């Protein structure tokens, strides 16, 4: 896991003891969603994008974790291949920064495939439906 500004290879910073307070130069989710809609399933866009928002859903599928990220402009699915991001330790309601490329899932869902996930703020109270 890397800290923001580190020279190590991009990985998940979730679980780091220090959380950054800012996530500059981010894009709006709605804009990246439109960009991803234009792609073919499985195709990655050429540009790296930075998104920030609240995690509203999580689905673990073995070597791949799906997260729904929401900001004031909309919602997008995040694809977190564990081989690419490392362990993803986020909970519903956490605020995260996501760095990756627009893509479309095999089922045609506009998404962002992650290179790095940064925990910006832990949810103080869990959102309804999450146990633990």
Buried (B, 14 or more C-beta within 10 A) or exposed (E): BBEBEEEEEBBBBBEBEEBBEEBEEBBBBBBBBEBBEEBEEEEBBEEBBBBBBBBBBBEEEEEBBBBBBBBEBBBBBBBBBBEBBBEBEBBBBBBBBBBBBBBBBEEEBBBBBBBBBBBBEEBEEEBEEEEE
